[in-house]
Amino acid sequence: MNETRNPKRYDLEDRTLCFARDVISFTNLIPKTIANIEMIKQVVRSAGSIGANYIEANESLSKKDFALRIKICRKEAKETSYWLKLIETKENASLKTKQTLIGESVELTKIFGAIVEKTK
């Protein structure tokens, strides 16, 4: 059966991977001030952690472990949004990218929040 994928629907593993890659690409474009260097380290860690924890959730051995990993995904998505908001940008293109990334981190937070609610 040949199934056509809806471009609006993403596999969450793919979506979180793309998000982490987009965050890394963004951090390569922003000014390397002392403050930004520290924020970059934090945002790259938290953005990558979202997908890594989601993969672990999918491999969990129990419902309790799954719920815990999904809560960590939600926490890391919130944290990523926080670090993105702190990063200083100078150019309009960087600012627009930053706003897009913040929007995606908020969406991921909501998605993982909904999954948490469904696992209760």
Secondary structure, 3 states (H helix, E strand, C coil): CCCCCCCCCCCHHHHHHHHHHHHHHHHCCCCCCHHHHHHHHHHHHHHHHHHHHHHHHHCCCCHHHHHHHHHHHHHHHHHHHHHHHHCCCCCHHHHHHHHHHHHHHHHHHHHHHHHHHHHC
